[in-house]
Amino acid sequence: MSFRDPLVVLRPYPAPIPDTTVVQAVEMAAAVASRVSAIACGISPKVPRSIFGDAVFDVSGLVGEEKQKSALDVRRLLSTFSDVVKRKGLLLGEQISDMRPSEEVQDVLSDHARLYDLTIVPMPEGEAVSQFDAQWYVEEIVFGSGRPTIVVPAASGRSVAVDTVAVAWDKSRTAARAIADAMPVLRAAKRVVLLTVIGEKEIVSERSGDEFVRHLALQGVSAMARQVDAGDRMIGEVLRQEVAALGCDLIVMGAYGRSRIREFILGGATKAMLTQPPTALFMSH
């Protein structure tokens, strides 16, 4: 059983994602579902209440131009999405367009994401995901929707697939929740590795990885347990190295094992993987 109703978030602001990124998002949807919808929410800037500013800089005119450009980007992204979906042979679901002030966009995206069983967020090109994208889009959707989210990093030169999947298993509640949410993907994967990193933080559970492998087997998932000692490496570095060595298409992990404020101050696996994802990232909270 795959996901039945995924939603792709197409980013028109602060700069629209390129067509290649839209293609990647649709390819990820095709790997986990047969039907896909999309939302693009443009920015409707507010006009500052300043007569002087209008008189000198024509602020109203500039704001109007920016709004028009954002609306055009929304239409173009949804048109590109529709074309790619049809080309890939998927069923085309809803195409949602909206225009909101910037402070409302996060709530709009989370509100819509609650109505779908999975959200796919393609990231812009670059070596690392900006703090803007990580916090403004992904974090708000993960924490606000109550649904799982797949982050798709920019083109890596290989086709999108979910054949080899790594599961970051620290025996926590969030990790267990993420695995349960990812079960459709895990059942479809050809290879699943349950990856536990030791020596980086205290793991209070006495349950072994093999015990969870047994549970996964009863769910129709054939997995192997792998334990890695972090040594003097940060956990993000360990996970990136293991994902590369295993040739993973996707890594499943719980979002924020620590409290959000501690994660912000101390960093951690979630932040490290989100800002520099080595491959597609399935997150749940």
N, C-alpha and C positions, 0 to 999 in steps of 0.2 A: 504494500500500500504506500503510495507516494503522497506528497502534499497535494491538496485539491485546489487551493485558492491562494496562491502567492501574490504579493503586491511588490512591484518594483518602484523605488523612489528615484525619480529623475531630477537631478539637481540643476536648476537654472541660475542659481545665485550662490556666490558672488560672480561666478562665471559658469556658463553652461558646460556640462560634461561633454566630451567629444563623442562622435558617432561610434568610435571603436569601443568606448566604455559602455554605451547602450547595448551593443552587440554582445559584449561579455555578460552583462546582466541577463539578457534574454537566454544566452547559452546556459547560464546557471539555472535559470527557471526551467529550461528544457531538460536539465539533468535530474530535476526533482519533481516535475509536474507536467501536465499536458495542457494546462490553461493558465494564463497569466494576465494580470491587470497592472496598471501603472498610474502613478500620481505625479504631477509636476506642479509645484506651488511657487508662483512668481512673487516678486516683491512689489508692493504698492506703497511707495514712499509717502511719508507725511510731509505736507508743506509747512515749513517753519512759520510761526506767527511773527513775522518781522517785515514791516512795511519798508524799512530801509534796505533790508536784504533784497526784497523784490525789486526795488527801484534801481539798485546798483547792479545786481547780478542776474536778474530775471529768474529767481529761484523757482517760481511756479512753472516757468517754461522748462527748466532743467529737470525738475521732478516729473513733469509730464512726459518728457522724452525718455527718462529712465524707466518709467512705468510702461510705456509703449514697447521699449526694447525688451523688458522682462516678459511682457505678454507674448511677443513674437518668439522669444526663446522657448516659452512653455509650449506654444503650438508646434514649433519645429521639433522639439524633443519628442512630443507625443506622436507626431507624424512619423518620425524616424523609428520610434518604438513599434508602431503599428506595422510598418513595412518589414521590419526585422522579424517580428512575431510571425507574420504570414509566410515569410521566406523560410523560416525554420520549421514550419508545419505545426505550430501551436495554435490552440484556440485563443482568440483575442477576447479578453474580458473587458472590464470597465477601463475607460480612459478618463481620469479625473484631472481637471484643470482648475486652478484656483489662483487668486491674487489676494495677498494679505500684507499688512504691515509686518516688518521683519520680526517683531517680538511675538507675533501670533503663529508664525510658520511652524515652530516646533510642536505646538499643541495641535495644530491642524493635521500634521503628519502622524502623530501618535494616535489621534482620534480615529483617523481612517485605518491605521494599521491594526487597531483592535478588531476590525471587521474581517480580517484575513488571517489565515493560519500560519503565514510566514511572510516576513518582509525582507526583500533583497535590496541592499544599498550599495550601488557601485561607487567606487572612489575615484577621484580625479587622478591624472597622471602625476608622477613624481616619485622620488625615492622613499618618501615617508608621507603618511597621511597627516595633514595639518591639524593642529589643535582645534581649529575652527570646525573642520569636518568631523573630527572625533567627538567633539562635545555638542556641536550645534545640530548634527544629524543623528549619528549613531547612538550616542548615549541617551538622548531624549527618547528615541524610538524604543531602544532596549528596555529602559526603565518605565517609559510611559505607556507602552502598548500592552504589556503582559504577554506578548507573543515572541517567539524566537526570531532572530535576525541573522541573515548571512551578509557579511561584508565582503565585497568582491574587489580586490585591489586592481590597479591598472594593469594593462596588458603585460603578460610575462613571456609572451612568445610561444606559449603552448595552449592547446585547446582546453576549454573549461570542462571538468569532469569531477565526479565524486567516487572514483574507483578505490583510491587508497585514502583512508580516513584515520587521523590520529585523534585520540580522545584524551584531553588533559584531565587526569583523574587524581585529585588531591583528597578524595573521600569526603568532600564537603557537601552541604546541602545544595549549593548552587551548581556544583558539578553534577550531582545526581539529577537535578532538575533539567540541566542542559542535555544530558544523555537521554532522558525520557522524551524531551521535546524533539531530539534529533533521531529518534528511532526509525522513522521512515527512510532517512538517509543511510543509517547504519545497516538496515536490512538489505538495502540495495547495493551497498559497497562490496567490492571484491575482497578487500583487505581492511581490517580494523585493528588498530594497535592501541591498547589501553596504556597510556604513558603516565607514570608517576615519578615526579622529581623529588628526591629526598635531599636533606642537608641544607635546604634553603629556608624552610620554615618548619615549625612543629606541626606534625600531622597527628591529631589526637586519636583518630580511629585505629582500632586494632585489627580491623578487617583487611584481608589481603586482596591484592589485585586479582588473584586466581578465583576468589570467591565471587567477585563481580563478573568475571569472565563466565562463570557457571550461570549466573543470572542472565547474562546476555544471550547465552546459548539457548535458554528456555524461551527467549524472545525472538529467536530466529536469527541471531547475529553471531557469526563465528569470529571470535576475537582472540588476540594473544596479549598477555600482560608483559610490559617492559618497565623496569625500574632503573632510573638513572640518577647517579649522585651528582649534585650540582657542583661540589667542590667549592672553588672560589668564584664561580660564575654566577651572574644574575639569572633569575629564572627565565626571563625573556630570552636571553642569549641561549640558554639550554634548549628551550622549546624551538627556537628558530633553527638551531643546529640539528636537532632530532628530526624536525619536519623536513629539512633539506636532505638529510641522510636517508630517510625513509621514502622520499619522493612523494610526499603527501599532496593530495588535491584539496584537502579540507582538514581543518582542525576544529574540533568541538570543545568548547570550554564554557564554564559558568562565568557570568559577568560579575566581577568584584567579589572575591572571597572575603575581603575585609570590608569595613564600613566605607562608604563613599568618601568621607572626609579623610580617613586614614589613607585610602588609596590615592587621593589627590596629593597628600603630603609625601607619602612614602613611595609612590609608584606601585609596581607590582606586575604580575603576569598579564592582567587584563590590559592595563595601560600600555605595557611594552608591546604586546601583540597587536593592539589596536592602532597604535601610531606607526608601527613598522610591520605590517602583516606580511609574512613570508609566503602565504597562500590564502585562499579563501577561508574566512573565519565565521564559524557558526557560534552565535552567542545567545545565551538565555539567562534570565535572572528569576 
